[in-house]
Amino acid sequence: MSLTDQTGILPCQGIEALIAAGAVTTDTPWDADQVQPASLDLRLGAQAWRVRASFLPGARRVEDRIADVAMHAIDLTPGVVLEKGCVYIAKLQERLTLPKGLIARANPKSSTGRVDVFVRLLTDRGDAFDDVAEGYDGPLYLEIAPQTFSILVRPGTRLNQLRLKAGEPPKLETRSVGVDLAGSGGEIVGFRGRRHAGVVDLDHIDGHDPRDFWEPLYARRGELLLDPGEFYILASNEAVEIPVLQAAEMTPIDPSVGEFRVHYAGFFDPGFGTDEAAGRGSKGVLEVRTHDTPFLLEHGQTVARLVYEPLTERPSRLYGQDGSHYQRQGLKLSKHFRVWA
């Protein structure tokens, strides 16, 4: 098949062309909304394993390496609870046969990061998580490690997404992202996950009372003390805008700037926060976890970076035009929770 001569991230119509050409296949029929403006949602299959340790396959196939660390196999068909504090590997329904000149990168979906589920893509003979090498021909697997909440999943549950790139797109711009802790007295500025909450069903939209899972946080002198081992949802101080010919990824800052981790889920599709897609004023939601020591976070402090890359062409649809839970968002929990009232 022929690829565009342009270097950049493939938009939705480019992904659909790859699917039509057989470069991306699936075990079951595609979902109508699986292709996003500049990414492809990936779905769990029926097969998973509870493992005692994370790993990279190196020179081996993933399933051969699983045999060394598997505790037991799991059939996800009836719906299964994945326990917090445990590590699982699941086979995905999608498979890649990447043509020359094309690479891929995966990232957790926003809804996955907001419930503190750490996921990473694995490929046969892969030497890095989330990156798919040029010419890769094989299955895809997902490491799943729930951190704060146990989760209910089943075949078809979408935990991560794939971005396909022609060549190595140049980094167009890098912008700093600060945190918003300036709310007046009674305004909620963030949420902290409750340690002993129930199970989050990842396919039940608006199906959970947020008070059962989250503790609200209020502004106090524009500061927030992050406690080790706790998980926080905060909002960016700045509005985020992704131009229609670009996509972006939010990346952690240098550890020397702060002892915390921000944003498991980093992909922003073209049109997020733009006037054209009726999203002006959208904030970035930040998933924050500190490391081994308490850390005092201040209003406006830089906590992450947005790295912009070009698309190969304008996407035929923009983020939020077909409906989205997160366009025009401010501080917002994942779509699994009803609106805090």
C-alpha positions in Angstrom: 0.0 0.0 0.0 1.2 3.6 -0.5 1.5 6.0 2.4 1.4 9.8 2.3 4.7 11.5 1.5 4.0 13.8 4.4 5.7 13.2 7.8 3.3 13.4 10.7 0.5 11.8 12.7 -2.2 10.1 10.6 -5.7 11.6 11.0 -8.9 9.6 11.1 -9.2 9.1 7.3 -5.6 7.8 7.2 -6.4 5.3 10.0 -9.5 4.2 8.1 -7.4 3.7 4.9 -5.0 1.5 6.9 -7.9 -0.6 8.2 -9.3 -0.9 4.7 -5.9 -2.1 3.4 -5.6 -4.7 6.1 -2.7 -3.1 8.0 -4.9 -2.9 11.1 -7.2 -5.9 11.7 -9.5 -7.0 14.5 -11.0 -10.2 15.9 -14.5 -8.7 15.9 -16.3 -6.1 13.9 -15.1 -2.5 14.4 -17.1 -0.2 16.7 -18.6 2.8 14.9 -16.8 5.3 17.1 -13.5 3.4 17.5 -11.5 5.7 15.1 -10.9 9.1 16.8 -9.8 12.3 14.9 -6.1 11.3 15.3 -6.0 8.0 17.2 -7.6 4.5 17.3 -9.2 3.1 20.4 -8.0 -0.4 21.2 -10.2 -3.1 22.9 -9.6 -5.9 25.3 -10.1 -9.4 24.0 -11.3 -12.4 26.0 -7.9 -13.6 27.2 -5.9 -12.3 30.1 -3.4 -13.4 32.8 -2.7 -12.3 36.3 1.1 -11.9 36.5 3.5 -11.5 39.4 5.7 -8.9 37.6 5.8 -6.5 34.7 8.2 -7.3 31.9 9.5 -6.4 28.5 9.7 -9.3 26.0 13.0 -8.3 24.6 13.9 -10.9 21.9 10.9 -13.1 22.8 7.2 -13.3 22.0 4.9 -11.8 24.7 3.0 -15.0 25.3 6.3 -17.0 25.7 7.4 -14.4 28.3 4.0 -14.5 30.1 4.6 -18.2 30.8 7.5 -17.2 33.1 5.5 -14.8 35.3 1.8 -15.9 35.0 0.0 -16.8 38.2 -3.3 -17.9 36.4 -5.2 -17.3 33.2 -8.4 -15.3 33.1 -11.4 -15.5 30.8 -12.8 -11.9 30.6 -16.0 -13.0 28.8 -18.4 -12.8 31.7 -16.9 -9.5 33.1 -14.0 -9.7 35.6 -12.9 -7.5 38.4 -9.2 -6.6 38.2 -8.0 -5.9 41.7 -6.0 -2.8 42.6 -2.4 -3.5 43.5 -2.3 -6.4 41.0 -0.7 -6.6 37.5 -2.4 -8.2 34.5 -1.6 -8.8 30.9 -4.5 -8.9 28.4 -4.5 -9.7 24.7 -6.2 -7.0 22.6 -8.6 -7.6 19.8 -6.6 -5.5 17.3 -3.5 -6.7 15.4 -1.0 -4.7 13.3 0.8 -5.3 10.0 2.6 -1.9 9.7 3.9 -1.0 6.3 7.3 0.5 5.7 7.6 4.1 6.9 4.9 3.8 9.6 5.4 3.6 13.4 2.9 3.7 16.2 2.7 4.9 19.8 0.1 4.0 22.4 -1.2 5.9 25.5 -3.9 5.3 28.1 -7.3 6.8 27.3 -8.2 9.8 29.3 -11.0 7.9 31.1 -8.4 5.3 32.1 -5.9 7.7 33.6 -8.6 9.5 35.5 -9.4 6.4 37.5 -5.7 5.7 38.2 -5.3 2.6 36.0 -1.8 2.3 34.7 -1.7 0.7 31.3 1.1 0.1 28.8 1.2 -1.6 25.4 3.4 -4.6 24.7 4.4 -6.1 21.3 6.3 -9.2 20.5 10.1 -8.7 20.7 9.5 -5.1 21.8 12.2 -3.3 23.8 10.0 -0.4 25.0 6.5 0.0 26.3 3.9 1.8 24.2 6.1 2.1 21.1 5.5 0.0 18.0 8.4 -0.4 15.6 8.2 0.2 11.8 7.2 -3.0 10.0 5.8 -4.7 13.1 3.5 -7.6 12.2 1.8 -9.2 15.2 -0.6 -9.1 18.1 -1.0 -6.4 20.7 -1.1 -6.9 24.5 -1.9 -4.5 27.4 -0.3 -4.4 30.8 -3.0 -3.3 33.3 -2.2 -2.2 36.9 -5.1 -0.6 38.8 -3.7 1.7 41.5 -6.5 3.3 43.5 -9.8 1.5 42.5 -10.5 -2.1 41.4 -12.1 -2.1 38.0 -14.7 -4.3 36.2 -13.7 -5.0 32.5 -14.9 -7.3 29.8 -14.1 -8.0 26.1 -14.5 -4.7 24.2 -13.5 -2.5 27.1 -11.3 0.3 25.8 -8.4 1.3 28.1 -5.8 2.7 25.6 -5.5 4.2 22.2 -3.0 4.1 19.3 -1.5 6.9 17.3 0.0 6.1 13.9 2.8 8.2 12.5 4.4 8.4 9.1 8.1 8.9 9.8 9.3 10.8 12.9 7.2 14.0 13.0 9.0 17.1 14.2 8.2 18.6 17.5 6.4 21.9 16.6 6.2 23.4 20.0 6.4 22.6 23.7 4.2 24.5 26.1 4.3 24.5 29.9 1.2 23.5 31.8 0.5 24.9 35.3 -2.0 23.8 37.9 -5.1 25.7 39.0 -5.3 26.0 42.8 -6.7 29.5 43.0 -10.4 28.8 43.8 -12.2 31.1 46.2 -13.2 29.7 49.7 -15.9 27.2 48.8 -14.8 26.2 45.4 -13.6 22.7 44.7 -10.1 22.7 43.2 -9.5 19.0 43.0 -10.4 15.5 44.1 -8.5 12.8 46.0 -9.3 9.1 45.4 -10.8 7.2 48.4 -8.6 4.3 49.3 -11.3 1.8 50.2 -13.9 2.5 47.5 -15.9 0.0 45.5 -15.4 -1.3 42.0 -15.5 1.0 39.0 -17.3 -0.6 36.0 -15.4 0.9 33.1 -18.3 0.3 30.7 -20.9 2.0 32.9 -21.0 5.6 31.9 -22.5 8.1 34.4 -23.1 5.0 36.6 -21.2 5.8 39.8 -21.8 8.3 42.6 -18.6 10.3 42.8 -18.9 10.7 46.6 -18.3 7.0 47.0 -15.0 7.2 45.3 -13.7 10.8 45.7 -13.0 13.3 48.4 -13.3 17.0 47.3 -10.4 19.4 47.9 -10.8 23.1 48.5 -8.5 26.0 47.9 -6.3 27.1 50.9 -3.8 29.9 50.2 -3.4 28.6 46.7 -1.6 25.5 47.9 -2.1 21.8 48.1 0.0 19.3 50.0 0.4 16.1 48.1 0.6 13.0 50.3 2.7 10.0 49.1 0.6 7.2 47.8 -2.5 9.3 47.2 -4.1 10.0 43.8 -5.4 13.4 42.8 -7.5 14.9 40.0 -6.7 18.6 39.3 -7.1 21.0 36.4 -4.7 23.1 34.4 -4.4 26.8 35.1 -4.5 27.5 31.3 -7.0 26.6 28.7 -5.7 24.0 26.2 -6.1 24.4 22.5 -5.0 21.8 19.9 -5.0 23.3 16.3 -6.8 21.3 13.6 -3.6 20.4 11.8 -1.8 19.3 14.9 -2.1 16.8 17.8 -0.4 16.9 21.2 0.9 14.7 24.0 1.2 15.8 27.6 4.4 14.6 29.1 5.8 14.7 32.6 8.2 17.5 33.6 11.8 16.9 34.6 11.9 15.3 38.1 14.2 18.0 39.3 11.2 20.5 39.1 9.0 18.4 41.4 8.7 15.0 43.0 5.4 14.0 41.5 4.0 12.3 38.4 1.3 14.0 36.2 -0.9 12.7 33.4 -0.9 9.0 32.6 -3.1 9.7 29.6 -1.4 12.2 27.4 -3.0 12.3 23.9 -4.9 15.4 22.8 -6.6 15.2 19.4 -7.0 18.0 16.9 -9.8 20.4 17.7 -9.7 20.0 21.5 -10.4 23.4 23.0 -10.9 25.2 19.7 -13.6 27.6 18.5 -14.1 25.5 15.4 -15.1 22.5 17.4 -17.0 24.6 20.0 -14.5 23.8 22.7 -13.0 27.2 23.5 -11.9 27.4 27.2 -11.3 23.7 27.7 -8.9 22.9 30.5 -6.5 20.0 30.7 -7.3 17.6 33.5 -4.3 16.4 35.5 -3.8 13.0 37.1 -1.3 13.6 39.9 0.6 11.2 42.2 3.6 12.2 44.3 6.6 9.9 44.8 8.1 9.1 48.2 7.9 12.4 50.0 5.1 14.9 50.6 5.2 17.8 48.2 3.6 21.3 48.5 2.1 22.3 45.1 1.4 26.0 44.5 -1.1 27.6 42.2 0.3 28.2 38.7 3.3 25.9 39.3 4.5 24.1 36.1 3.5 20.4 36.4 3.7 19.1 32.8 4.5 19.9 29.2 2.4 19.8 26.0 4.3 18.6 23.0 2.7 19.4 19.6 3.3 17.4 16.4 1.9 17.9 12.9 -0.7 15.8 11.2 -0.1 14.5 7.6 -3.4 16.3 6.6 -6.4 17.9 8.1 -8.7 15.4 9.8 -12.2 14.9 8.3 -13.6 15.3 11.8 -12.4 17.2 14.9 -12.4 16.3 18.6 -15.8 16.8 20.1 -17.8 17.3 16.9 -19.5 13.9 17.3 -19.9 14.4 21.0 -17.4 14.1 23.8 -17.4 13.9 27.6 -14.4 16.1 27.8 -14.7 19.0 25.3 -15.3 22.3 27.1 -14.2 20.6 30.4 -13.0 22.3 33.5 -12.2 20.2 36.5 -13.9 17.0 35.6 -13.8 13.4 36.8 -13.9 10.5 34.4 -17.1 9.8 32.4 -17.9 6.9 34.7 -19.1 9.3 37.4 -22.1 11.4 37.6 -21.7 15.2 37.9 -20.7 16.3 41.3 -23.6 18.2 42.8 
